[in-house]
């Protein structure tokens, strides 16, 4: 799969990504000429963007969630969270699945999971029977179909193709849409950061259509800082990504752990460690820019030392460059073309922490994510107006 995420491959898919970014910006923020739109749910439209991009890049065709109104397809975004809830329970306790008890205890969740699995099987079936593979278009599924085990020469079996496809859909749609949503949340709650980002993008590009990957976009340091700070504050995968201790054991902080033990550090905790991130619960994108970090280059280096939203090492996210491409294009085009603000009243508070939500969930300016293997979320509700 590494070939699918090479620099040349990413350059080749940018036009496909832009097709859905244009639609996303139009559907989320468009509809008026000189007035504010009604309140719109950023998380819903960001989810549709993530699914449509991954549908096209994985299977050679969109899921048509942004432009269409196909109930089955749009429902898949909800069904995915239900499937993830089940996995979040039965993964640590496989005996629930093995005994079939989960289908008694979590009947509705299992019904929704079955619907999602049927949806994903349908995508694989249609892709393997289509003529896309005959064209010059090399979507992610092309690389799966043509991959061979270097030792046996065997390709993926059908069940393995389906499993890998599920991984692509989940990893590519949920994490990116969560990051895009959380970045917009924090910008809406931090007007100074939103104003600075808007100025950076509008001064760098003469039109929305001129916003593409390249030196000009790479030079937008505050754009990248806003995205990274949102992932630091509200990582799409905030819990532990466990690793199993290998034969021979390991010693961690003076404690010896035997082989077979699962170890890990919650990403959310790493991202808020006060020794590495001063004022860790404040959204401060400028901390990622050495000239504005109180500790300079050393401060930025400490940030990167604990910054882990894509995991690290050989199991780190292979789609990291793809995610940054989609996030940068969508956010830059949105703020270039539109002003935005929180919806008034209680609508504008959706997604915030508040008293009564429980320990750690009472900070109003922190975007609330529920870790269910993917990230369950609501809001923010925002209004948009074309730039003057």
Backbone torsions as a table, in degrees:
resi	resn	phi	psi	omega
1	UNK	NA	-14.0	-176.5
2	UNK	-60.2	-31.4	179.0
3	UNK	-63.4	-31.9	-177.8
4	UNK	-69.7	-18.0	-177.2
5	UNK	-117.2	18.0	176.3
6	UNK	-69.8	165.4	-179.7
7	UNK	-59.8	-41.5	-179.4
8	UNK	-68.0	-37.5	178.7
9	UNK	-66.6	-40.2	179.0
10	UNK	-64.3	-39.7	177.5
11	UNK	-61.9	-34.9	-179.0
12	UNK	-72.3	-23.3	-178.1
13	UNK	-99.2	-3.2	-175.8
14	UNK	-58.5	-40.5	-179.9
15	UNK	-63.7	-34.9	177.3
16	UNK	-67.2	-43.0	178.4
17	UNK	-61.6	-42.1	-177.9
18	UNK	-63.9	-30.7	176.6
19	UNK	-55.8	-43.5	-177.1
20	UNK	-83.2	-29.4	175.2
21	UNK	-63.9	-42.5	176.9
22	UNK	-59.2	-45.3	-179.7
23	UNK	-64.6	-41.6	179.4
24	UNK	-59.6	-49.9	-178.9
25	UNK	-61.8	-41.3	-179.8
26	UNK	-66.1	-45.8	-177.3
27	UNK	-71.4	-38.9	-178.1
28	UNK	-73.4	-43.9	-168.5
29	UNK	-115.0	-13.6	-173.9
30	UNK	-83.8	-177.4	175.5
31	UNK	113.0	-11.3	176.9
32	UNK	-131.8	163.2	179.2
33	UNK	-107.3	-33.7	-177.2
34	UNK	-147.0	17.4	-179.3
35	UNK	-135.9	168.7	179.8
36	UNK	-75.6	142.8	177.5
37	UNK	-74.3	165.8	165.9
38	UNK	-62.5	164.8	178.8
39	UNK	-61.8	135.0	180.0
40	UNK	-126.9	144.9	-175.4
41	UNK	-86.2	105.9	-176.0
42	UNK	-62.9	-40.0	-175.8
43	UNK	-65.1	-37.8	-179.7
44	UNK	-65.0	-49.5	-177.9
45	UNK	-69.2	-33.3	176.5
46	UNK	-66.8	-35.5	176.4
47	UNK	-64.6	-42.9	178.0
48	UNK	-61.0	-40.7	177.6
49	UNK	-60.5	-48.3	-179.1
50	UNK	-59.0	-42.2	179.8
51	UNK	-67.6	-43.8	-177.4
52	UNK	-65.4	-40.8	178.1
53	UNK	-63.4	-47.0	-178.2
54	UNK	-69.7	-32.6	175.3
55	UNK	-60.6	-45.3	-178.8
56	UNK	-68.8	-47.3	-176.1
57	UNK	-73.8	-26.6	-178.6
58	UNK	-89.9	-40.1	-171.5
59	UNK	-121.6	4.6	176.6
60	UNK	78.8	8.6	177.0
61	UNK	-156.5	149.1	-178.9
62	UNK	-72.1	153.5	169.4
63	UNK	-79.8	-6.1	174.0
64	UNK	60.0	39.5	178.7
65	UNK	-83.9	-33.5	-179.1
66	UNK	-73.4	-49.6	-173.1
67	UNK	-93.0	-27.6	-176.6
68	UNK	-95.4	-177.5	176.4
69	UNK	-139.0	46.3	-179.9
70	UNK	-82.3	110.6	-172.5
71	UNK	-56.9	-41.6	-177.8
72	UNK	-59.8	-43.1	-177.5
73	UNK	-70.5	-47.3	-179.5
74	UNK	-64.6	-31.3	178.5
75	UNK	-65.9	-25.9	-177.5
76	UNK	-60.2	-30.8	178.5
77	UNK	-62.2	-39.3	176.6
78	UNK	-73.5	-42.2	-177.2
79	UNK	-62.5	-32.5	178.4
80	UNK	-60.5	-41.9	179.5
81	UNK	-65.3	-33.9	177.8
82	UNK	-68.0	-42.0	177.3
83	UNK	-62.8	-38.0	179.5
84	UNK	-66.9	-37.7	177.8
85	UNK	-58.8	-43.2	-180.0
86	UNK	-64.0	-44.9	-179.7
87	UNK	-62.3	-35.7	-178.8
88	UNK	-64.7	-26.3	179.4
89	UNK	-92.0	-48.9	-174.1
90	UNK	-79.1	-19.6	176.7
91	UNK	-60.7	-54.1	177.8
92	UNK	-72.0	-20.8	-178.3
93	UNK	-128.2	70.5	-174.5
94	UNK	-60.4	-21.0	179.7
95	UNK	-63.8	-24.6	176.0
96	UNK	-62.2	-42.2	178.5
97	UNK	-73.1	-44.6	-176.2
98	UNK	-62.8	-33.0	-179.5
99	UNK	-87.5	-13.4	-175.9
100	UNK	79.6	4.2	-177.4
101	UNK	-66.7	-28.1	-178.9
102	UNK	-62.3	-29.8	-179.2
103	UNK	-73.9	-18.1	175.3
104	UNK	-88.5	-43.7	-176.5
105	UNK	-75.3	-34.5	-174.1
106	UNK	-126.0	58.8	-172.6
107	UNK	-59.7	-50.3	-176.7
108	UNK	-65.9	-42.2	178.7
109	UNK	-60.8	-42.0	179.5
110	UNK	-67.5	-36.8	176.5
111	UNK	-62.7	-43.2	178.6
112	UNK	-67.8	-37.4	177.1
113	UNK	-61.9	-43.2	179.4
114	UNK	-60.7	-37.8	177.3
115	UNK	-64.5	-41.3	179.2
116	UNK	-65.2	-42.6	179.3
117	UNK	-63.0	-37.3	176.4
118	UNK	-64.3	-39.7	177.8
119	UNK	-62.0	-47.0	-177.5
120	UNK	-69.2	-36.3	175.9
121	UNK	-62.1	-38.8	179.6
122	UNK	-61.6	-40.6	-180.0
123	UNK	-64.3	-42.7	179.5
124	UNK	-65.3	-43.9	180.0
125	UNK	-61.2	-44.8	179.8
126	UNK	-66.4	-37.0	-179.0
127	UNK	-69.1	-41.7	-178.3
128	UNK	-70.2	-21.7	179.9
129	UNK	-97.5	-3.3	-175.3
130	UNK	-86.6	174.8	179.2
131	UNK	-97.5	8.5	-178.2
132	UNK	-58.9	-37.6	-176.2
133	UNK	-65.1	-19.3	179.6
134	UNK	-81.3	-16.7	-176.8
135	UNK	-87.2	-178.6	178.1
136	UNK	-80.8	-7.4	-178.0
137	UNK	-72.4	121.0	179.4
138	UNK	-110.3	86.0	176.1
139	UNK	-78.0	177.0	-176.9
140	UNK	-61.4	-34.3	-178.8
141	UNK	-66.4	-30.6	175.9
142	UNK	-55.8	-45.2	-178.5
143	UNK	-69.1	-33.7	176.0
144	UNK	-66.2	-45.0	-178.5
145	UNK	-63.8	-31.4	-174.1
146	UNK	-102.2	3.9	178.5
147	UNK	-78.4	144.5	-179.4
148	UNK	-130.4	142.8	173.2
149	UNK	-66.9	123.8	-176.3
150	UNK	-62.5	-22.1	-178.7
151	UNK	-91.2	-41.0	-175.5
152	UNK	-102.0	-20.1	-176.2
153	UNK	77.0	4.2	-178.9
154	UNK	-84.7	146.4	174.7
155	UNK	-91.1	-175.1	178.0
156	UNK	-70.2	140.4	169.1
157	UNK	-75.7	166.1	-176.2
158	UNK	-58.3	-43.3	-179.9
159	UNK	-63.8	-35.9	178.7
160	UNK	-69.5	-39.1	176.3
161	UNK	-59.6	-42.5	179.9
162	UNK	-64.4	-43.3	179.1
163	UNK	-62.7	-44.0	178.8
164	UNK	-65.4	-36.4	179.1
165	UNK	-65.7	-40.0	175.7
166	UNK	-59.3	-41.1	178.5
167	UNK	-61.5	-43.5	179.2
168	UNK	-60.4	-46.3	-177.6
169	UNK	-62.6	-48.6	-175.4
170	UNK	-68.3	-51.3	-175.5
171	UNK	-66.5	-37.2	-175.0
172	UNK	-81.9	-27.9	-176.1
173	UNK	-93.9	-49.4	-172.0
174	UNK	-71.0	-46.3	-175.2
175	UNK	-65.5	-42.1	-179.5
176	UNK	-67.7	-44.2	-179.3
177	UNK	-66.0	-35.5	177.6
178	UNK	-64.8	-43.2	179.5
179	UNK	-65.8	-42.9	178.5
180	UNK	-61.5	-44.5	179.4
181	UNK	-62.8	-46.1	-177.7
182	UNK	-67.1	-36.2	177.8
183	UNK	-62.2	-44.4	178.0
184	UNK	-64.4	-40.0	176.9
185	UNK	-55.7	-50.6	-175.8
186	UNK	-68.8	-33.9	176.4
187	UNK	-66.3	-40.6	178.3
188	UNK	-64.6	-31.2	-179.4
189	UNK	-90.3	-2.9	179.9
190	UNK	-134.6	80.5	-173.5
191	UNK	-56.1	-33.7	-180.0
192	UNK	-64.9	-41.2	177.8
193	UNK	-66.5	-41.5	178.3
194	UNK	-62.3	-43.0	179.5
195	UNK	-63.1	-42.4	-179.8
196	UNK	-65.9	-43.4	179.1
197	UNK	-63.9	-43.3	179.8
198	UNK	-58.9	-44.6	178.9
199	UNK	-63.6	-41.8	-179.4
200	UNK	-60.4	-47.2	-176.4
201	UNK	-70.9	-44.5	-177.3
202	UNK	-68.6	-29.0	176.6
203	UNK	-79.4	-23.1	-176.1
204	UNK	-86.2	-24.1	-173.4
205	UNK	-131.5	137.8	179.8
206	UNK	-78.2	-18.4	-179.0
207	UNK	-155.7	163.1	177.2
208	UNK	-63.8	-38.0	-177.5
209	UNK	-69.1	-18.2	178.1
210	UNK	-80.9	-6.8	-179.6
211	UNK	-81.8	104.1	178.6
212	UNK	-140.9	171.6	176.8
213	UNK	-65.1	150.4	-179.2
214	UNK	144.4	-175.0	-175.7
215	UNK	-57.2	-39.7	-177.6
216	UNK	-64.1	-42.7	179.2
217	UNK	-71.1	-38.8	178.6
218	UNK	-63.5	-28.0	-178.8
219	UNK	-76.9	-10.0	179.6
220	UNK	-80.4	79.0	-173.8
221	UNK	-64.6	-34.7	-177.7
222	UNK	-72.1	-30.6	175.3
223	UNK	-59.1	-51.4	179.3
224	UNK	-63.3	-37.6	179.6
225	UNK	-64.3	-38.6	178.8
226	UNK	-64.3	-41.0	179.6
227	UNK	-67.1	-47.3	-178.6
228	UNK	-64.7	-38.7	-179.7
229	UNK	-67.8	-34.4	175.7
230	UNK	-66.3	-41.2	177.6
231	UNK	-68.2	-31.4	176.0
232	UNK	-68.0	-45.1	-178.3
233	UNK	-67.7	-46.1	-176.1
234	UNK	-132.5	75.2	-178.3
235	UNK	-61.4	135.7	-179.7
236	UNK	-57.2	-34.6	172.4
237	UNK	-117.4	99.7	-171.4
238	UNK	-95.7	-11.8	-175.2
239	UNK	-93.6	-161.4	-178.0
240	UNK	-78.7	134.8	166.3
241	UNK	-101.6	94.5	-167.1
242	UNK	-70.6	149.5	172.6
243	UNK	-127.4	147.2	-179.1
244	UNK	-98.3	131.1	178.8
245	UNK	-63.8	131.7	-176.9
246	UNK	-80.4	167.4	178.2
247	UNK	-52.7	138.9	-177.4
248	UNK	101.7	-16.0	177.8
249	UNK	76.7	-176.8	-179.1
250	UNK	-154.8	152.8	175.1
251	UNK	-112.4	124.4	180.0
252	UNK	-125.0	118.5	179.4
253	UNK	52.2	41.5	176.2
254	UNK	83.1	-0.3	-179.3
255	UNK	-109.5	126.4	-179.9
256	UNK	-85.9	128.9	-179.7
257	UNK	-118.9	132.6	-177.8
258	UNK	-77.8	166.7	176.9
259	UNK	-60.4	145.0	177.2
260	UNK	93.6	-12.9	179.3
261	UNK	-76.9	139.0	175.9
262	UNK	-86.7	133.4	-179.3
263	UNK	-130.9	158.0	177.4
264	UNK	173.0	164.4	176.3
265	UNK	-123.9	130.9	177.8
266	UNK	-59.9	127.9	-177.0
267	UNK	-63.0	-38.7	178.7
268	UNK	-58.2	-42.7	-179.5
269	UNK	-65.7	-42.2	177.6
270	UNK	-59.2	-42.6	-175.7
271	UNK	-71.5	-13.6	-178.5
272	UNK	-118.8	18.8	-178.8
273	UNK	-71.6	120.1	-173.8
274	UNK	-64.4	-22.8	178.6
275	UNK	-69.8	-23.5	-176.9
276	UNK	-112.1	-25.2	-175.9
277	UNK	-129.7	90.8	176.1
278	UNK	-61.9	145.2	179.9
279	UNK	52.2	52.2	-166.3
280	UNK	-66.2	-20.8	-177.6
281	UNK	-98.2	12.8	175.1
282	UNK	-105.0	138.3	177.7
283	UNK	-83.9	104.3	-177.6
284	UNK	-132.3	84.0	-178.9
285	UNK	-57.2	-30.4	-176.7
286	UNK	-62.6	-18.3	179.7
287	UNK	-63.4	-19.4	-179.9
288	UNK	-85.4	-3.5	-179.4
289	UNK	-107.1	117.9	-170.6
290	UNK	-55.4	-40.1	-177.4
291	UNK	-66.3	-17.5	-177.8
292	UNK	-113.1	-4.9	176.7
293	UNK	-82.0	132.3	-177.0
294	UNK	-55.5	-30.5	-179.1
295	UNK	-102.3	10.4	176.2
296	UNK	62.9	-141.5	-178.6
297	UNK	-60.3	-37.2	179.7
298	UNK	-63.6	-38.4	178.9
299	UNK	-65.5	-41.0	177.8
300	UNK	-67.5	-38.2	178.5
301	UNK	-62.9	-39.3	177.8
302	UNK	-65.7	-37.2	175.8
303	UNK	-59.1	-50.4	-178.6
304	UNK	-65.6	-25.0	179.3
305	UNK	-66.1	-27.2	179.6
306	UNK	-111.4	-6.9	-177.3
307	UNK	-75.7	117.9	-167.6
308	UNK	-145.3	40.2	-175.7
309	UNK	-71.4	-20.9	-178.9
310	UNK	-104.7	9.4	-170.9
311	UNK	65.0	178.0	-177.5
312	UNK	-139.4	170.4	176.9
313	UNK	78.8	-166.0	-175.8
314	UNK	-64.3	-18.5	178.3
315	UNK	-100.8	11.0	176.6
316	UNK	-65.6	160.1	-174.4
317	UNK	-64.8	119.4	-179.9
318	UNK	-71.1	-20.8	-176.5
319	UNK	-91.4	13.2	-177.6
320	UNK	-55.1	-49.8	178.7
321	UNK	-61.3	-37.1	177.9
322	UNK	-63.1	-41.7	-179.7
323	UNK	-63.4	-46.1	179.7
324	UNK	-63.8	-36.1	177.6
325	UNK	-61.6	-52.2	-178.7
326	UNK	-62.6	-44.4	-179.3
327	UNK	-63.4	-45.1	-177.2
328	UNK	-66.1	-43.7	179.9
329	UNK	-64.5	-45.5	-176.6
330	UNK	-66.5	-47.3	-176.8
331	UNK	-68.9	-42.2	-178.9
332	UNK	-64.4	-43.7	-179.8
333	UNK	-68.2	-33.8	179.1
334	UNK	-65.4	-50.1	-176.1
335	UNK	-75.7	-21.8	175.0
336	UNK	-67.5	-42.3	-171.0
337	UNK	-91.3	-24.3	-170.6
338	UNK	-135.3	145.5	163.2
339	UNK	-85.8	154.1	179.0
340	UNK	-145.7	153.9	179.5
341	UNK	-152.1	159.9	175.2
342	UNK	-66.4	144.8	173.0
343	UNK	-63.5	147.9	-178.4
344	UNK	-72.7	159.4	173.4
345	UNK	69.7	-152.0	-175.9
346	UNK	-64.6	-29.1	178.3
347	UNK	-58.2	-39.6	-177.8
348	UNK	-72.1	-6.6	-179.5
349	UNK	-98.2	-5.3	178.4
350	UNK	-63.0	131.7	-177.8
351	UNK	98.8	-16.2	179.5
352	UNK	-80.4	160.7	166.3
353	UNK	-79.3	160.3	178.1
354	UNK	-162.3	161.1	179.1
355	UNK	-60.8	138.1	-179.9
356	UNK	99.4	-12.0	179.2
357	UNK	-79.7	-15.8	178.8
358	UNK	115.6	169.9	-177.1
359	UNK	-57.5	130.6	178.5
360	UNK	82.5	-1.7	-177.1
361	UNK	-120.6	27.3	-176.5
362	UNK	-110.9	6.5	177.8
363	UNK	-85.0	115.8	-173.7
364	UNK	-63.2	-33.0	-175.0
365	UNK	-91.7	13.7	178.0
366	UNK	-109.7	126.2	180.0
367	UNK	-68.7	128.3	-173.7
368	UNK	-90.7	120.5	175.7
369	UNK	-117.3	140.3	173.7
370	UNK	-106.9	116.5	-177.1
371	UNK	-79.6	108.7	177.2
372	UNK	-125.0	37.1	-171.0
373	UNK	86.3	-46.3	160.8
374	UNK	-102.2	-173.5	-178.2
375	UNK	-108.0	116.5	174.0
376	UNK	-85.3	137.0	-172.9
377	UNK	-156.7	161.5	173.5
378	UNK	-136.5	146.8	176.2
379	UNK	69.8	-167.7	-2.9
380	UNK	-73.6	160.3	174.0
381	UNK	-96.7	122.2	-173.0
382	UNK	-130.9	156.8	173.8
383	UNK	-115.3	149.2	-175.5
384	UNK	-131.9	152.9	177.2
385	UNK	-146.6	136.0	178.0
386	UNK	-56.5	140.6	179.0
387	UNK	-61.4	147.6	-179.5
388	UNK	-95.0	NA	NA
